[in-house]
Amino acid sequence: MPRANNVQWKHEDASVQMLRHIVNNSGLGEEMTRNHMNPEEDLPFIEELIKGVQASDSQHEERARNKPFLYEIVVNQLNGVDVRKWDYLARDCHKLGIPNNFDYERLLEFVRVCEVNRGEEDSERHICFRDKVADNVYDMFHTRYTLHRKAYKHKICYIIEEKIAEALWAAREFPDLRANVENLDMEHYSKLTDHIFNKILHSPEPALNEARGILEDIVHRRLPKFVGEARLKEEA
């Protein structure tokens, strides 16, 4: 069966397109100008931060040269300690009832921008943390691992994700979905929320019988069985 995600965005591309949509439709560009910012220069820079561009690959040479640490705040390609993780760790642990021992407020108390030597005369400024918060950084990565193991990459999560994708593709002619499938524009995408699940599930339209049947299987836990998995072993 054709899959709904045959047409899809990468996460960072969708985020950048959504940023542009918000700016163009909310007057944010004018607000930036009133606050002494330059949208033509600052917005592409913000897009780079969202994408996780490293300072060495940035198109903003002066900022990358003078303040490379700016590229380690939102998506840190250097060591993975960034505010994007802090946001989804707090949100998903709260929603899923998974303990979160990571304390970002304590981490922020002991963060500084420091000169890091790369050679005899070469140094760069990077975001650094005190050794006393090493255990807190470990808690961050351990919490992320736990979320991947118990939620993001759980076998049932994968199965339901596949079934929902099949249902949305089967219902692609549904008015609330057609524009997204055909155009994938941000105006329609921004209005595509979880309500579509219930609208399809409770719709009497005969054209949605296949999609509705798939969603009913999800609701009543009539799911494909997990066959098995193979764990790779490290070579000695």
N, CA, C and O of each residue as an XYZ file, in Angstrom:
944
protein
N       0.851     -1.197      0.000
C       0.000      0.000      0.000
C       0.888      1.248      0.000
O       1.878      1.270      0.731
N       0.576      2.297     -0.794
C       1.360      3.530     -0.749
C       1.311      4.124      0.649
O       0.295      4.047      1.340
N       2.401      4.704      1.042
C       2.502      5.255      2.387
C       2.316      6.759      2.400
O       2.721      7.455      1.469
N       1.696      7.258      3.468
C       1.489      8.696      3.587
C       2.812      9.431      3.657
O       2.920     10.562      3.183
N       3.823      8.801      4.242
C       5.085      9.507      4.367
C       5.981      9.345      3.159
O       7.180      9.617      3.223
N       5.386      8.890      2.030
C       6.142      8.976      0.792
C       6.428     10.428      0.451
O       7.418     10.739     -0.211
N       5.548     11.318      0.911
C       5.757     12.748      0.766
C       5.917     13.309      2.160
O       4.958     13.353      2.931
N       7.120     13.736      2.488
C       7.336     14.187      3.853
C       8.467     15.207      3.899
O       9.249     15.351      2.959
N       8.520     15.903      5.017
C       9.604     16.841      5.258
C      10.556     16.236      6.265
O      10.170     15.397      7.079
N      11.798     16.665      6.205
C      12.667     16.432      7.340
C      12.195     17.355      8.452
O      11.631     18.418      8.193
N      12.433     16.936      9.702
C      11.939     17.709     10.838
C      12.460     19.138     10.798
O      11.690     20.080     10.983
N      13.775     19.314     10.556
C      14.338     20.648     10.595
C      13.811     21.510      9.448
O      13.635     22.717      9.614
N      13.556     20.897      8.279
C      13.010     21.650      7.157
C      11.599     22.131      7.469
O      11.246     23.268      7.154
N      10.790     21.274      8.085
C       9.436     21.666      8.473
C       9.471     22.793      9.497
O       8.654     23.712      9.443
N      10.414     22.723     10.426
C      10.534     23.769     11.447
C      10.901     25.100     10.820
O      10.362     26.140     11.198
N      11.821     25.071      9.860
C      12.227     26.304      9.186
C      11.074     26.875      8.375
O      10.849     28.085      8.392
N      10.340     26.023      7.666
C       9.206     26.499      6.886
C       8.113     27.058      7.783
O       7.449     28.033      7.429
N       7.927     26.439      8.947
C       6.928     26.955      9.885
C       7.356     28.318     10.426
O       6.520     29.203     10.608
N       8.656     28.492     10.684
C       9.160     29.794     11.127
C       8.852     30.860     10.084
O       8.371     31.941     10.422
N       9.126     30.562      8.824
C       8.853     31.529      7.755
C       7.365     31.841      7.667
O       6.971     32.986      7.447
N       6.545     30.808      7.841
C       5.091     31.012      7.793
C       4.648     31.947      8.916
O       3.839     32.847      8.690
N       5.167     31.741     10.113
C       4.802     32.579     11.254
C       5.251     34.019     11.016
O       4.500     34.962     11.262
N       6.477     34.177     10.537
C       7.002     35.522     10.294
C       6.165     36.252      9.250
O       5.846     37.429      9.420
N       5.812     35.565      8.185
C       5.090     36.204      7.075
C       3.630     36.498      7.405
O       3.012     37.352      6.769
N       3.076     35.800      8.390
C       1.646     35.940      8.646
C       1.318     36.550     10.011
O       0.149     36.642     10.386
N       2.334     36.960     10.740
C       2.064     37.505     12.080
C       2.655     38.892     12.293
O       2.525     39.464     13.375
N       3.304     39.436     11.266
C       3.931     40.741     11.441
C       5.200     40.695     12.262
O       5.664     41.726     12.749
N       5.769     39.505     12.421
C       6.964     39.369     13.250
C       8.165     40.099     12.647
O       9.011     40.623     13.372
N       8.229     40.129     11.305
C       9.333     40.838     10.664
C       9.344     42.310     11.030
O      10.398     42.873     11.326
N       8.163     42.943     11.011
C       8.067     44.355     11.383
C       8.418     44.560     12.850
O       9.034     45.559     13.224
N       8.012     43.588     13.679
C       8.321     43.687     15.111
C       9.831     43.585     15.340
O      10.378     44.274     16.201
N      10.493     42.736     14.579
C      11.949     42.628     14.691
C      12.620     43.941     14.299
O      13.573     44.375     14.945
N      12.119     44.570     13.236
C      12.691     45.839     12.795
C      12.512     46.913     13.863
O      13.427     47.697     14.115
N      11.331     46.954     14.495
C      11.083     47.943     15.550
C      12.012     47.737     16.736
O      12.291     48.680     17.477
N      12.493     46.514     16.924
C      13.391     46.213     18.038
C      14.852     46.172     17.587
O      15.689     45.495     18.184
N      15.129     46.912     16.523
C      16.500     47.124     16.043
C      17.179     45.833     15.592
O      18.388     45.669     15.751
N      16.392     44.923     15.029
C      16.938     43.725     14.419
C      16.828     43.842     12.901
O      16.070     44.664     12.385
N      17.580     43.025     12.205
C      17.573     43.034     10.746
C      17.025     41.690     10.259
O      17.773     40.715     10.187
N      15.725     41.621      9.921
C      15.126     40.338      9.525
C      15.851     39.655      8.376
O      15.981     38.431      8.365
N      16.329     40.439      7.406
C      16.987     39.837      6.245
C      18.268     39.112      6.635
O      18.672     38.156      5.974
N      18.899     39.564      7.698
C      20.137     38.928      8.162
C      19.876     37.978      9.323
O      20.459     36.895      9.383
N      19.003     38.377     10.243
C      18.811     37.599     11.469
C      17.972     36.342     11.246
O      18.238     35.315     11.869
N      16.969     36.399     10.376
C      16.136     35.220     10.143
C      16.917     34.056      9.518
O      16.764     32.924      9.977
N      17.743     34.284      8.496
C      18.569     33.172      7.991
C      19.505     32.616      9.060
O      19.790     31.418      9.078
N      19.983     33.485      9.949
C      20.826     33.020     11.047
C      20.032     32.133     11.997
O      20.523     31.089     12.426
N      18.800     32.541     12.331
C      17.941     31.730     13.201
C      17.642     30.384     12.546
O      17.602     29.353     13.217
N      17.430     30.403     11.229
C      17.176     29.158     10.508
C      18.364     28.213     10.616
O      18.184     27.003     10.751
N      19.567     28.753     10.559
C      20.766     27.914     10.724
C      20.802     27.289     12.106
O      21.189     26.129     12.250
N      20.403     28.042     13.130
C      20.404     27.500     14.490
C      19.391     26.368     14.616
O      19.649     25.372     15.291
N      18.234     26.521     13.965
C      17.210     25.476     14.005
C      17.699     24.221     13.290
O      17.469     23.108     13.764
N      18.364     24.389     12.166
C      18.847     23.253     11.386
C      20.009     22.541     12.063
O      20.272     21.373     11.778
N      20.708     23.239     12.959
C      21.868     22.635     13.599
C      23.131     22.772     12.785
O      23.996     21.897     12.816
N      23.242     23.870     12.054
C      24.450     24.126     11.263
C      25.609     24.421     12.205
O      25.451     25.180     13.161
N      26.761     23.834     11.948
C      27.939     24.119     12.746
C      28.532     25.456     12.329
O      28.350     25.909     11.199
N      29.245     26.079     13.262
C      29.826     27.389     12.977
C      30.729     27.354     11.752
O      30.760     28.309     10.976
N      31.458     26.271     11.575
C      32.389     26.163     10.450
C      31.666     26.103      9.102
O      32.269     26.376      8.063
N      30.373     25.747      9.116
C      29.600     25.643      7.880
C      28.612     26.790      7.701
O      27.827     26.784      6.753
N      28.640     27.760      8.587
C      27.673     28.850      8.558
C      27.935     29.802      7.392
O      29.073     29.990      6.960
N      26.844     30.398      6.897
C      26.951     31.423      5.873
C      27.191     32.804      6.484
O      27.446     33.771      5.766
N      27.108     32.888      7.810
C      27.325     34.149      8.509
C      28.735     34.120      9.107
O      28.917     33.822     10.287
N      29.696     34.428      8.294
C      31.099     34.229      8.653
C      31.516     35.045      9.873
O      32.251     34.553     10.730
N      31.052     36.282      9.953
C      31.490     37.128     11.069
C      30.969     36.597     12.400
O      31.717     36.529     13.376
N      29.697     36.223     12.446
C      29.145     35.670     13.684
C      29.816     34.348     14.032
O      30.142     34.090     15.190
N      30.017     33.511     13.013
C      30.628     32.205     13.262
C      32.051     32.356     13.764
O      32.517     31.556     14.575
N      32.732     33.364     13.290
C      34.131     33.562     13.701
C      34.222     34.170     15.100
O      35.049     33.752     15.909
N      33.369     35.158     15.381
C      33.463     35.869     16.649
C      32.690     35.192     17.783
O      33.085     35.280     18.946
N      31.587     34.516     17.441
C      30.751     33.898     18.472
C      30.312     32.498     18.044
O      29.117     32.259     17.873
N      31.253     31.572     17.867
C      30.877     30.218     17.438
C      29.999     29.490     18.450
O      29.302     28.538     18.098
N      30.030     29.932     19.707
C      29.231     29.280     20.750
C      27.735     29.456     20.527
O      26.939     28.691     21.071
N      27.336     30.457     19.732
C      25.918     30.653     19.443
C      25.320     29.434     18.738
O      24.124     29.169     18.859
N      26.146     28.703     18.009
C      25.679     27.543     17.252
C      25.599     26.286     18.124
O      25.343     25.194     17.616
N      25.816     26.440     19.432
C      25.759     25.309     20.359
C      24.587     25.415     21.325
O      24.473     24.608     22.248
N      23.715     26.401     21.126
C      22.618     26.632     22.075
C      21.391     25.810     21.723
O      20.900     25.053     22.561
N      20.883     25.941     20.503
C      19.631     25.290     20.112
C      19.866     23.837     19.730
O      19.245     22.937     20.295
N      20.759     23.601     18.775
C      21.122     22.238     18.350
C      22.638     22.153     18.380
O      23.315     22.711     17.517
N      23.164     21.463     19.365
C      24.615     21.406     19.576
C      25.196     20.168     18.896
O      25.092     19.054     19.411
N      25.809     20.380     17.730
C      26.408     19.269     17.008
C      27.743     18.846     17.607
O      28.284     17.802     17.244
N      28.278     19.654     18.526
C      29.581     19.349     19.118
C      29.489     18.251     20.172
O      30.269     17.299     20.152
N      28.527     18.385     21.100
C      28.432     17.383     22.168
C      26.988     16.978     22.503
O      26.778     16.127     23.367
N      26.001     17.571     21.837
C      24.619     17.152     22.043
C      23.925     17.764     23.242
O      22.764     17.443     23.498
N      24.596     18.640     23.991
C      23.959     19.297     25.138
C      23.337     20.593     24.648
O      24.045     21.580     24.448
N      22.023     20.605     24.451
C      21.373     21.778     23.885
C      19.951     21.913     24.413
O      19.385     20.975     24.976
N      19.384     23.112     24.216
C      18.073     23.401     24.795
C      16.950     22.661     24.087
O      15.876     22.494     24.665
N      17.162     22.214     22.854
C      16.125     21.421     22.182
C      15.844     20.157     22.981
O      14.685     19.787     23.167
N      16.898     19.486     23.457
C      16.713     18.285     24.275
C      16.025     18.641     25.590
O      15.121     17.933     26.032
N      16.451     19.733     26.211
C      15.870     20.096     27.499
C      14.360     20.283     27.371
O      13.604     19.923     28.273
N      13.934     20.839     26.262
C      12.508     21.094     26.045
C      11.729     19.797     25.914
O      10.740     19.598     26.619
N      12.160     18.905     25.018
C      11.337     17.702     24.813
C      11.509     16.687     25.940
O      10.622     15.860     26.149
N      12.629     16.726     26.675
C      12.755     15.840     27.830
C      11.725     16.217     28.898
O      11.041     15.353     29.446
N      11.625     17.513     29.184
C      10.662     17.968     30.201
C       9.233     17.680     29.760
O       8.424     17.193     30.550
N       8.919     17.977     28.505
C       7.552     17.786     28.000
C       7.158     16.315     27.989
O       6.105     15.953     28.513
N       7.987     15.467     27.402
C       7.599     14.072     27.205
C       7.638     13.272     28.501
O       6.805     12.388     28.705
N       8.586     13.568     29.373
C       8.598     12.878     30.670
C       7.348     13.224     31.464
O       6.769     12.361     32.124
N       6.930     14.481     31.402
C       5.719     14.898     32.120
C       4.491     14.189     31.556
O       3.662     13.682     32.313
N       4.373     14.152     30.227
C       3.193     13.557     29.607
C       3.160     12.040     29.762
O       2.083     11.452     29.864
N       4.327     11.402     29.781
C       4.386      9.942     29.827
C       4.562      9.398     31.245
O       4.520      8.185     31.451
N       4.758     10.281     32.215
C       4.945      9.827     33.587
C       6.273      9.136     33.819
O       6.382      8.269     34.687
N       7.290      9.513     33.046
C       8.621      8.920     33.190
C       9.480      9.845     34.047
O       9.539     11.043     33.769
N      10.154      9.325     35.086
C      10.982     10.178     35.947
C      12.051     10.921     35.153
O      12.671     10.363     34.247
N      12.256     12.178     35.505
C      13.265     13.005     34.851
C      14.164     13.607     35.921
O      13.784     14.570     36.587
N      15.343     13.047     36.084
C      16.276     13.531     37.104
C      17.155     14.670     36.613
O      17.935     15.235     37.380
N      17.031     15.006     35.337
C      17.863     16.064     34.778
C      17.362     17.426     35.232
O      16.173     17.727     35.119
N      18.278     18.253     35.750
C      17.941     19.582     36.281
C      18.646     20.633     35.429
O      19.818     20.936     35.650
N      17.930     21.186     34.458
C      18.563     22.159     33.560
C      18.882     23.463     34.290
O      19.826     24.159     33.916
N      18.109     23.804     35.328
C      18.370     25.046     36.052
C      19.719     24.993     36.758
O      20.452     25.982     36.772
N      20.050     23.846     37.340
C      21.364     23.700     37.973
C      22.465     23.761     36.924
O      23.520     24.352     37.155
N      22.215     23.149     35.770
C      23.222     23.165     34.711
C      23.507     24.597     34.265
O      24.656     24.954     34.003
N      22.462     25.413     34.181
C      22.639     26.794     33.744
C      23.437     27.627     34.748
O      24.051     28.627     34.377
N      23.429     27.219     36.009
C      24.202     27.952     37.015
C      25.702     27.792     36.803
O      26.493     28.631     37.234
N      26.080     26.719     36.142
C      27.511     26.423     36.020
C      27.947     26.350     34.559
O      28.843     25.581     34.209
N      27.313     27.148     33.714
C      27.690     27.201     32.308
C      28.395     28.528     32.031
O      27.971     29.579     32.512
N      29.460     28.468     31.263
C      30.211     29.652     30.868
C      30.695     29.488     29.432
O      30.817     28.372     28.926
N      30.965     30.606     28.791
C      31.629     30.582     27.491
C      33.115     30.724     27.752
O      33.556     31.717     28.330
N      33.891     29.732     27.330
C      35.326     29.691     27.621
C      36.140     29.567     26.340
O      35.660     29.062     25.325
N      37.380     30.038     26.410
C      38.321     29.844     25.321
C      38.855     28.409     25.401
O      39.413     27.991     26.415
N      38.670     27.678     24.316
C      39.128     26.292     24.257
C      40.257     26.208     23.241
O      40.067     26.531     22.068
N      41.441     25.773     23.691
C      42.601     25.696     22.810
C      42.469     24.527     21.848
O      42.177     23.401     22.250
N      42.687     24.812     20.581
C      42.672     23.790     19.536
C      44.077     23.470     19.054
O      44.288     22.491     18.339
N      45.018     24.281     19.438
C      46.408     24.083     19.031
C      47.259     25.093     19.767
O      46.801     25.717     20.723
N      48.482     25.256     19.333
C      49.388     26.163     20.035
C      48.887     27.604     19.992
O      48.998     28.328     20.981
N      48.336     28.027     18.851
C      47.872     29.398     18.730
C      46.392     29.492     18.357
O      45.851     30.588     18.216
N      45.757     28.361     18.203
C      44.375     28.323     17.755
C      43.449     28.058     18.927
O      43.637     27.086     19.659
N      42.450     28.911     19.113
C      41.471     28.714     20.181
C      40.118     29.224     19.714
O      40.034     30.113     18.867
N      39.062     28.651     20.278
C      37.701     29.054     19.960
C      36.908     29.161     21.248
O      37.237     28.522     22.247
N      35.860     29.973     21.217
C      34.984     30.101     22.381
C      33.828     29.108     22.262
O      33.098     29.090     21.271
N      33.687     28.287     23.295
C      32.644     27.271     23.317
C      31.890     27.333     24.642
O      32.387     27.869     25.633
N      30.672     26.768     24.637
C      29.900     26.643     25.866
C      30.473     25.490     26.685
O      30.580     24.363     26.201
N      30.839     25.786     27.924
C      31.470     24.776     28.782
C      30.728     24.692     30.117
O      30.061     25.637     30.539
N      30.865     23.529     30.772
C      30.193     23.283     32.039
C      31.218     22.864     33.095
O      32.229     22.234     32.783
N      30.940     23.223     34.338
C      31.804     22.830     35.443
C      31.781     21.316     35.625
O      30.785     20.657     35.327
N      32.898     20.776     36.119
C      32.993     19.336     36.343
C      31.979     18.852     37.379
O      31.586     17.685     37.360
N      31.550     19.743     38.290
C      30.624     19.337     39.351
C      29.222     18.994     38.816
O      28.429     18.385     39.535
N      28.907     19.372     37.578
C      27.594     19.041     37.015
C      27.688     17.902     35.992
O      26.772     17.692     35.197
N      28.803     17.175     36.024
C      28.979     16.059     35.086
C      27.872     15.019     35.265
O      27.357     14.480     34.286
N      27.507     14.739     36.530
C      26.442     13.760     36.774
C      25.098     14.245     36.230
O      24.275     13.440     35.794
N      24.876     15.557     36.257
C      23.639     16.110     35.732
C      23.579     15.962     34.213
O      22.522     15.671     33.654
N      24.707     16.162     33.555
C      24.771     15.947     32.110
C      24.516     14.475     31.800
O      23.823     14.151     30.836
N      25.076     13.586     32.620
C      24.820     12.155     32.441
C      23.322     11.858     32.579
O      22.769     11.069     31.812
N      22.667     12.496     33.565
C      21.224     12.293     33.748
C      20.447     12.726     32.504
O      19.439     12.111     32.156
N      20.911     13.779     31.837
C      20.238     14.235     30.627
C      20.262     13.148     29.552
O      19.231     12.821     28.964
N      21.448     12.595     29.302
C      21.567     11.569     28.268
C      20.873     10.270     28.676
O      20.332      9.559     27.829
N      20.889      9.961     29.978
C      20.215      8.751     30.434
C      18.703      8.889     30.288
O      18.025      7.934     29.909
N      18.166     10.087     30.591
C      16.737     10.324     30.416
C      16.357     10.217     28.944
O      15.313      9.657     28.611
N      17.191     10.744     28.072
C      16.928     10.642     26.635
C      16.924      9.179     26.199
O      16.063      8.759     25.425
N      17.879      8.414     26.694
C      17.932      6.984     26.365
C      16.656      6.278     26.836
O      16.100      5.448     26.117
N      16.202      6.611     28.036
C      15.003      5.988     28.586
C      13.777      6.309     27.731
O      12.949      5.434     27.482
N      13.660      7.547     27.285
C      12.531      7.922     26.437
C      12.554      7.177     25.107
O      11.508      6.751     24.616
N      13.728      7.020     24.528
C      13.823      6.277     23.272
C      13.444      4.810     23.480
O      12.760      4.210     22.650
N      13.899      4.242     24.603
C      13.645      2.821     24.851
C      12.185      2.561     25.212
O      11.608      1.569     24.767
N      11.586      3.434     26.006
C      10.232      3.187     26.493
C       9.135      3.822     25.638
O       7.970      3.439     25.739
N       9.505      4.789     24.798
C       8.466      5.500     24.040
C       8.811      5.632     22.568
O       8.186      4.982     21.729
N       9.782      6.451     22.241
C      10.025      6.790     20.847
C      10.246      5.572     19.962
O       9.741      5.514     18.841
N      11.009      4.591     20.468
C      11.343      3.420     19.661
C      10.739      2.131     20.221
O      11.213      1.031     19.935
N       9.705      2.285     21.008
C       9.003      1.105     21.527
C       8.269      0.421     20.376
O       7.777      1.090     19.467
N       8.194     -0.900     20.411
C       7.618     -1.650     19.293
C       6.166     -1.266     19.017
O       5.769     -1.169     17.855
N       5.360     -1.045     20.072
C       3.958     -0.681     19.873
C       3.852      0.724     19.270
O       2.971      0.990     18.452
N       4.747      1.610     19.677
C       4.766      2.954     19.112
C       5.026      2.897     17.617
O       4.377      3.602     16.844
N       5.969      2.065     17.209
C       6.259      1.904     15.787
C       5.040      1.372     15.031
O       4.703      1.861     13.953
N       4.389      0.371     15.609
C       3.239     -0.251     14.946
C       2.109      0.757     14.761
O       1.539      0.864     13.675
N       1.784      1.500     15.830
C       0.700      2.476     15.745
C       1.059      3.602     14.781
O       0.196      4.104     14.061
N       2.316      3.993     14.765
C       2.763      5.024     13.824
C       2.525      4.578     12.379
O       2.064      5.358     11.547
N       2.846      3.320     12.096
C       2.631      2.781     10.753
C       1.137      2.746     10.410
O       0.743      3.092      9.296
N       0.316      2.329     11.367
C      -1.123      2.222     11.111
C      -1.761      3.605     10.893
O      -2.621      3.762     10.026
N      -1.343      4.588     11.670
C      -1.882      5.933     11.484
C      -1.486      6.481     10.115
O      -2.293      7.122      9.442
N      -0.249      6.231      9.707
C       0.201      6.676      8.386
C      -0.643      6.028      7.290
O      -1.016      6.687      6.320
N      -0.943      4.737      7.445
C      -1.787      4.043      6.465
C      -3.199      4.638      6.434
O      -3.787      4.793      5.364
N      -3.737      4.968      7.610
C      -5.089      5.527      7.684
C      -5.140      6.905      7.021
O      -6.078      7.205      6.283
N      -4.147      7.730      7.282
C      -4.131      9.061      6.687
C      -3.988      8.989      5.174
O      -4.582      9.787      4.449
N      -3.199      8.031      4.698
C      -3.051      7.885      3.254
C      -4.360      7.382      2.633
O      -4.755      7.826      1.555
N      -5.015      6.463      3.317
C      -6.294      5.952      2.802
C      -7.357      7.038      2.779
O      -8.293      6.976      1.982
N      -7.218      8.039      3.652
C      -8.203      9.130      3.738
C      -7.703     10.392      3.051
O      -8.179     11.489      3.343
N      -6.751     10.244      2.142
C      -6.100     11.427      1.568
C      -7.050     12.327      0.780
O      -6.738     13.498      0.559
N      -8.217     11.800      0.347
C      -9.179     12.630     -0.365
C     -10.116     13.371      0.581
O     -10.937     14.175      0.141
N      -9.996     13.103      1.881
C     -10.803     13.795      2.879
C     -10.457     15.286      2.836
O      -9.274     15.625      2.822
N     -11.455     16.198      2.814
C     -11.167     17.629      2.639
C     -10.094     18.177      3.570
O      -9.277     18.996      3.149
N     -10.080     17.737      4.838
C      -9.100     18.265      5.780
C      -7.689     17.777      5.486
O      -6.725     18.323      6.023
N      -7.550     16.760      4.645
C      -6.240     16.198      4.344
C      -5.771     16.483      2.929
O      -4.567     16.527      2.675
N      -6.692     16.677      2.013
C      -6.332     16.752      0.591
C      -5.286     17.830      0.335
O      -4.299     17.590     -0.360
N      -5.500     19.009      0.893
C      -4.565     20.105      0.630
C      -3.176     19.790      1.159
O      -2.183     20.175      0.541
N      -3.082     19.089      2.302
C      -1.780     18.745      2.864
C      -1.067     17.712      1.999
O       0.137     17.821      1.769
N      -1.794     16.721      1.525
C      -1.188     15.673      0.722
C      -0.724     16.210     -0.622
O       0.337     15.825     -1.114
N      -1.513     17.099     -1.219
C      -1.201     17.594     -2.553
C      -0.151     18.698     -2.537
O       0.722     18.743     -3.404
N      -0.237     19.587     -1.553
C       0.614     20.776     -1.595
C       1.653     20.854     -0.480
O       2.721     21.439     -0.661
N       1.342     20.269      0.662
C       2.221     20.323      1.815
C       2.619     21.762      2.158
O       3.774     22.025      2.492
N       1.662     22.691      2.074
C       1.971     24.068      2.407
C       1.714     24.300      3.885
O       0.887     23.622      4.494
N       2.426     25.260      4.459
C       2.384     25.488      5.893
C       1.038     26.021      6.375
O       0.674     25.799      7.530
N       0.303     26.707      5.534
C      -0.997     27.231      5.942
C      -1.927     26.082      6.334
O      -2.604     26.151      7.360
N      -1.960     25.028      5.519
C      -2.800     23.873      5.840
C      -2.143     23.005      6.917
O      -2.823     22.474      7.795
N      -0.839     22.868      6.842
C      -0.132     22.022      7.803
C      -0.305     22.537      9.234
O      -0.413     21.750     10.174
N      -0.331     23.864      9.391
C      -0.465     24.440     10.732
C      -1.832     24.154     11.348
O      -1.999     24.243     12.564
N      -2.810     23.811     10.507
C      -4.161     23.512     11.003
C      -4.417     22.005     11.125
O      -5.499     21.590     11.540
N      -3.436     21.201     10.767
C      -3.601     19.746     10.830
C      -3.204     19.262     12.220
O      -2.018     19.087     12.502
N      -4.178     19.049     13.079
C      -3.919     18.630     14.457
C      -4.514     17.237     14.694
O      -5.002     16.594     13.765
N      -4.464     16.791     15.935
C      -4.961     15.457     16.266
C      -6.466     15.307     16.046
O      -6.989     14.193     16.074
N      -7.160     16.421     15.828
C      -8.609     16.324     15.628
C      -8.952     15.472     14.412
O     -10.045     14.909     14.335
N      -8.029     15.374     13.466
C      -8.301     14.626     12.241
C      -8.543     13.146     12.543
O      -9.299     12.479     11.837
N      -7.905     12.642     13.584
C      -8.084     11.238     13.986
C      -9.557     10.970     14.307
O     -10.155     10.033     13.777
N     -10.134     11.802     15.180
C     -11.528     11.597     15.582
C     -12.509     11.919     14.462
O     -13.569     11.298     14.377
N     -12.177     12.876     13.605
C     -13.081     13.216     12.505
C     -13.218     12.047     11.539
O     -14.311     11.757     11.052
N     -12.090     11.374     11.264
C     -12.141     10.207     10.381
C     -12.819      9.039     11.091
O     -13.634      8.327     10.504
N     -12.469      8.856     12.357
C     -12.992      7.723     13.121
C     -14.519      7.754     13.227
O     -15.162      6.705     13.196
N     -15.102      8.946     13.352
C     -16.542      9.064     13.576
C     -17.297      9.549     12.339
O     -18.484      9.863     12.417
N     -16.614      9.609     11.211
C     -17.282     10.061      9.993
C     -18.128      8.934      9.392
O     -17.689      7.784      9.363
N     -19.335      9.252      8.913
C     -20.175      8.235      8.272
C     -19.890      8.093      6.771
O     -20.544      7.295      6.099
N     -18.934      8.843      6.241
C     -18.671      8.829      4.805
C     -18.193      7.450      4.351
O     -17.231      6.920      4.907
N     -18.846      6.867      3.357
C     -18.415      5.552      2.844
C     -16.989      5.574      2.298
O     -16.285      4.566      2.363
N     -16.564      6.714      1.763
C     -15.218      6.811      1.189
C     -14.139      6.659      2.252
O     -12.978      6.410      1.926
N     -14.511      6.809      3.518
C     -13.532      6.708      4.604
C     -13.580      5.361      5.308
O     -12.980      5.202      6.371
N     -14.283      4.387      4.735
C     -14.428      3.086      5.391
C     -13.078      2.435      5.679
O     -12.851      1.914      6.771
N     -12.193      2.467      4.697
C     -10.892      1.820      4.888
C     -10.101      2.510      5.992
O      -9.569      1.854      6.888
N     -10.025      3.843      5.922
C      -9.278      4.596      6.932
C      -9.913      4.423      8.308
O      -9.212      4.252      9.305
N     -11.254      4.469      8.358
C     -11.947      4.319      9.632
C     -11.685      2.939     10.225
O     -11.513      2.811     11.437
N     -11.651      1.903      9.384
C     -11.368      0.555      9.880
C      -9.977      0.448     10.490
O      -9.781     -0.228     11.500
N      -9.023      1.114      9.874
C      -7.656      1.085     10.408
C      -7.603      1.764     11.773
O      -6.978      1.251     12.702
N      -8.256      2.913     11.892
C      -8.252      3.625     13.174
C      -9.020      2.855     14.240
O      -8.647      2.894     15.412
N     -10.077      2.164     13.860
C     -10.802      1.335     14.825
C      -9.911      0.205     15.333
O      -9.982     -0.166     16.505
N      -9.079     -0.336     14.458
C      -8.134     -1.365     14.890
C      -7.180     -0.815     15.948
O      -6.839     -1.503     16.910
N      -6.754      0.433     15.757
C      -5.851      1.054     16.741
C      -6.564      1.235     18.067
O      -6.030      0.884     19.119
N      -7.778      1.786     18.019
C      -8.526      2.059     19.256
C      -8.779      0.777     20.032
O      -8.693      0.771     21.260
N      -9.092     -0.311     19.330
C      -9.410     -1.576     19.989
C      -8.196     -2.510     20.099
O      -8.325     -3.689     20.429
N      -7.022     -1.952     19.815
C      -5.753     -2.677     19.991
C      -5.689     -3.948     19.140
O      -5.096     -4.944     19.554
N      -6.283     -3.913     17.981
C      -6.138     -5.015     17.034
C      -4.934     -4.703     16.151
O      -5.072     -4.254     15.013
N      -3.786     -4.945     16.690
C      -2.548     -4.516     16.050
C      -1.755     -5.702     15.508
O      -1.888     -6.817     16.013
N      -0.938     -5.473     14.491
C      -0.059     -6.545     14.010
C       0.859     -7.021     15.130
O       1.245     -6.242     16.001
N       1.196     -8.277     15.101
C       2.040     -8.844     16.141
C       3.517     -8.544     15.860
O       3.969     -8.517     14.715
N       4.232     -8.322     16.942
C       5.670     -8.110     16.844
C       6.345     -9.464     16.673
O       6.214    -10.330     17.538
N       7.054     -9.657     15.586
C       7.630    -10.957     15.273
C       8.912    -11.212     16.048
O       9.078    -12.276     16.643
N       9.801    -10.261     16.045
C      11.058    -10.470     16.758
C      12.051     -9.378     16.429
O      11.783     -8.513     15.595
N      13.174     -9.419     17.071
C      14.228     -8.447     16.849
C      15.583     -9.116     17.002
O      15.711    -10.174     17.617
N      16.578     -8.481     16.434
C      17.946     -8.990     16.535
C      18.804     -7.903     17.140
O      18.766     -6.757     16.692
N      19.556     -8.240     18.129
C      20.459     -7.287     18.785
C      21.886     -7.506     18.285
O      22.407     -8.621     18.325
N      22.489     -6.458     17.828
C      23.847     -6.543     17.329
C      24.825     -6.626     18.506
O      24.677     -5.913     19.499
N      25.798     -7.482     18.385
C      26.807     -7.624     19.431
C      28.101     -6.971     18.975
O      28.499     -7.062     17.814
N      28.740     -6.311     19.928
C      30.015     -5.694     19.590
C      31.075     -6.754     19.363
O      31.171     -7.735     20.100
N      31.858     -6.535     18.337
C      32.938     -7.480     18.060
C      34.039     -7.325     19.084
O      34.374     -6.214     19.494
N      34.591     -8.434     19.489
C      35.648     -8.399     20.515
C      36.912     -7.776     19.922
O      37.922     -7.651     20.614
